Amino acid sequence: MDTDDDVEVIFSDLCADVEIDGHFLTIEIYKTNLDPGWILEIVNEFGTSTVFDDPFIADGLAWQQFEKTVKEEGLAAFLSNKEKRRLFH
């Protein structure tokens, strides 16, 4: 039986730091050796983390979701309301 000590986090080669309109995001795509689903997490320049609820069956699909979200919602998708006011007002 696996214990917490046996959990290994596996990071995708698609993890990256990205700049959008002069603002920086860290894209983390990872899974554990105990679960095949890839997690998509975006951390903005303020340290706020956005984690997508449903895991992805492939790391490439997680990256595609990041790109789709940026295209549809822009940088604001990864900012809290307070951070949006700070940047855009």
DAFENPE-V766662 format. One record per residue. RES is the residue in three letters. SS is DSSP state (H for helix, E for strand, L for the rest). OMEGA is omega as a letter, one per 20 degrees, with the letter a starting at -180 (none if undefined). D_FIRST is the distance of its C-alpha to the first C-alpha in Angstrom with 2 decimals. Layout:
{{RES,SS,OMEGA,D_FIRST} {RES,SS,OMEGA,D_FIRST}}
This chain:
{{MET,L,r,0.00} {ASP,L,r,3.79} {THR,L,r,6.56} {ASP,H,r,10.16} {ASP,H,a,11.12} {ASP,H,a,9.40} {VAL,L,r,11.47} {GLU,L,r,14.55} {VAL,E,a,17.67} {ILE,E,r,19.77} {PHE,E,r,23.44} {SER,L,r,25.83} {ASP,L,a,29.00} {LEU,L,r,30.84} {CYS,L,a,30.32} {ALA,E,r,33.85} {ASP,E,a,36.40} {VAL,E,r,39.06} {GLU,E,r,42.53} {ILE,E,r,44.11} {ASP,L,r,47.67} {GLY,L,r,47.35} {HIS,E,a,44.13} {PHE,E,r,40.78} {LEU,E,r,37.33} {THR,E,a,34.03} {ILE,E,r,32.01} {GLU,E,r,28.27} {ILE,E,a,26.17} {TYR,E,r,22.48} {LYS,E,r,19.01} {THR,E,r,15.46} {ASN,L,a,13.30} {LEU,L,a,11.12} {ASP,E,a,14.39} {PRO,E,a,17.37} {GLY,E,r,19.99} {TRP,E,r,22.36} {ILE,E,r,23.56} {LEU,E,r,27.26} {GLU,E,r,28.41} {ILE,E,r,32.02} {VAL,E,a,33.21} {ASN,E,a,36.97} {GLU,L,r,39.34} {PHE,L,a,39.17} {GLY,L,r,35.40} {THR,L,a,34.78} {SER,E,r,31.65} {THR,E,r,31.64} {VAL,E,r,28.32} {PHE,L,a,28.65} {ASP,L,a,26.92} {ASP,L,r,25.66} {PRO,L,a,23.54} {PHE,E,a,25.27} {ILE,L,r,24.28} {ALA,L,a,25.92} {ASP,H,r,26.86} {GLY,H,r,30.48} {LEU,H,r,30.52} {ALA,H,r,29.45} {TRP,H,r,32.35} {GLN,H,r,34.69} {GLN,H,r,33.89} {PHE,H,a,34.79} {GLU,H,r,38.05} {LYS,H,a,38.86} {THR,H,r,38.42} {VAL,H,a,40.67} {LYS,H,a,43.24} {GLU,H,a,43.34} {GLU,H,a,42.97} {GLY,L,a,43.58} {LEU,H,a,42.39} {ALA,H,r,42.79} {ALA,H,a,39.59} {PHE,H,a,37.66} {LEU,L,r,39.88} {SER,L,r,40.08} {ASN,H,r,43.46} {LYS,H,r,44.49} {GLU,H,r,43.69} {LYS,H,r,45.65} {ARG,H,a,48.64} {ARG,H,a,48.47} {LEU,H,a,48.49} {PHE,H,r,50.65} {HIS,L,none,53.28}}
